[in-house]
Amino acid sequence: GLGPAFAAVLMGFLVVLGEGRTPFPRHNVLKTWKHTIDDLCLLGFRYFHPKFDVHGTHAVATSDLQMCLLKTGLLIGVDFRYNRWVAGIHESGKKLWTTRSKPSFTEPTTAMEKSGLPSPADGDGEDALAIKPGASIVNSERKNKVDFYEHAHSADGIIRSSIPTDEEGVEVWDFDALIDATGEKTVLSRNLGFDRKIQKYGPAIGMVINLALDPSIPAKQHPPEKVTGIGNLADTTITELANQGIHAENAEYLRGRTHFIALTMLKDAVFKLGILKAEKPTIRESLVRENLDMEALKNTARRIAKCFDLGHCEFAPNNAIQIFDFSARSQLVGTHFLAPFPFFACGDSLASPFWPQGLGVNRGFHSALDAVWGVYLASKRGSRLDYAIGPRTRELTVDDTYVNEERAQAWKLMDFVYFGSHLLSEARTWTIDPLSRYNIRYLTRVQLESTLNDRAKEYVVSQK
């Protein structure tokens, strides 16, 4: 959500961003591609975090990323509204109103709230364990062995005929277009009629451990960062974990504001560690809080930390330990609509990643910029748009059909980015226009020619 906000401001739009959180407590480290790091540096990341090594591991702490985008957004004029969730839309499509977040409707913002355990003020980091079960598949229809469709809550359940402005805490925001970046569990898109397709994979569990990092200790004195797996014969970490009775398929250690360790394990391996009190039919049922032995979970995390030479470190006060289901990924069925107002989804609201691939933040940036491109084109409907192809300038008439065509094309291009960062152009060329970011010349070789519109085909020819 922070990404499209400042991109839209740079295109001349007035932007109001409703942020459901008040703090940014997430310590998890995100694996990124070099292109993403380069783009972040162009947005001022090195200015706000001068110790960041652009030539090191391509990874960044979530909270550092959020603060960079927040500060850059404030500098260029994004209007941030904290502790705000969309509560309804006036039926004319011209009013957006929100209420103050309430505990019964607000996703917990800290690891302690998610786990029901004490906050840092009430307990130390040792007890700050987070439980994050995978999203449940409810109200769903099974299409085949792996595909489920979770149906929309309603086609217009959030569009209201009137705005109760007398309700305490209500703010009314005028808008011409709306972008949803509220995450995989988005309520906004679901209330606006979007179904969600869920693809189930083999059972798999992820564990994340955040340990307190002393910033006064030089980086050279910390263990080296690593990403390893069963097939990596040059690294013995997986073997050391197995000798401890911890059978992981993959493991990684990265540093941000914390020492960050992530592992992937099968349910049977977790059960044998005593973390699960009983073996349930599904992972979702297995990872409910009542079925978890918190002491065994904490002891396992300690043993894992020792294998990374971090046994002396205390647990971080927030998001100390998370265990969750990543056996599925999901995406909206549809990406946008143009009536009664332009609406676009991006980030995990549009398509959630398969966790071990580390693609969420990389694709999230592009889907956000694609959404702003859609808003820009929607604002040009009924007029002619000039665009440059090589040394020449072309004109096209923008209408609903063309906006839909561009949006479908952008989605197809972004979907192929799953296969590697080499499908992207250099970050210095990036704009909201998808043609500036995706390596169209390469993508046409993988039979995407039929999805490209005339503008994209001219672009390919000019590049040749």
Summary of the structure (lengths in Angstrom):
residues: 464
radius of gyration: 23.0
end to end distance: 35.3
largest distance: 67.8
contacts: 1417
relative contact order: 0.13
helix: 35%
strand: 24%
